[in-house]
Amino acid sequence: MESRLLFFTPKGPLCFIDYSSIMEGRAILNRIREVVGSAKQGRAYQFKLFRKLKNRFISIDEHFMPGFDRNCLDVFVESAFSGRH
């Protein structure tokens, strides 16, 4: 595991998925951006990509959304069940 994508709600982190490479985590985050588009207003929900560095995580990318979006969550959850393992 080299990267971790976390989903944040207004109440804090809700869930995360680990990926075997940074490129894989970034690819999923980019797919989420394509589905949702850019947030013009509001920052209630967020996806944040982290890189694992030794025993800690460092934030390397993020995407904010003004509200809950089921389509982007479908992309996020499907990535957990893809044939990458």
C-alpha positions in Angstrom: 0.0 0.0 0.0 1.5 3.3 -1.1 -1.5 5.6 -1.1 -4.8 6.1 0.7 -7.9 8.0 -0.4 -10.1 9.3 2.4 -13.7 10.5 2.1 -14.5 13.3 4.5 -18.0 14.5 5.5 -18.9 17.6 7.4 -18.6 15.5 10.6 -15.1 14.2 9.8 -13.5 11.2 7.9 -16.0 8.5 7.0 -14.0 5.9 5.1 -10.8 5.2 3.2 -9.4 2.9 0.5 -5.8 1.9 0.2 -4.1 1.5 -3.2 -1.0 -0.3 -4.2 0.5 2.8 -5.9 0.2 6.5 -5.9 -0.8 6.4 -9.6 -3.7 4.2 -8.8 -5.0 6.4 -6.0 -4.5 9.5 -8.2 -6.4 7.8 -11.1 -9.4 7.2 -8.9 -9.3 10.8 -7.6 -9.2 12.1 -11.1 -12.2 9.9 -12.1 -14.1 11.4 -9.2 -13.2 14.9 -10.4 -14.5 14.1 -13.9 -17.8 12.8 -12.4 -18.4 15.7 -10.0 -16.6 18.6 -11.7 -15.1 21.5 -9.7 -16.7 22.9 -6.6 -17.8 26.5 -7.2 -19.2 26.9 -3.7 -19.0 25.0 -0.5 -16.5 22.6 0.8 -18.7 20.3 2.9 -17.4 17.0 1.4 -13.9 16.1 0.4 -11.7 13.4 -1.0 -8.1 13.6 0.1 -5.2 11.5 -1.3 -2.4 10.6 1.0 1.0 9.0 0.3 2.5 6.6 2.7 5.9 7.6 3.8 7.5 5.1 6.3 5.0 5.0 9.2 2.9 8.1 8.4 0.8 9.6 5.7 1.3 12.9 3.8 -1.4 14.6 2.0 -0.6 15.0 -1.7 -4.0 15.9 -3.4 -7.6 16.8 -2.6 -10.9 17.5 -4.1 -13.8 19.4 -2.5 -17.5 19.1 -3.2 -20.3 21.3 -2.1 -22.6 18.4 -1.4 -23.1 14.7 -1.3 -22.7 13.1 -4.7 -23.7 9.5 -5.2 -22.0 9.1 -8.6 -18.6 9.9 -7.2 -19.1 7.6 -4.3 -19.9 4.8 -6.7 -16.5 5.4 -8.4 -14.8 5.4 -5.0 -16.5 2.2 -3.7 -16.1 0.3 -7.0 -12.4 0.9 -6.8 -12.3 -1.1 -3.6 -13.8 -4.1 -5.4 -11.8 -3.9 -8.6 -9.5 -6.7 -9.7 -6.3 -4.9 -8.5 -5.6 -7.2 -5.5 
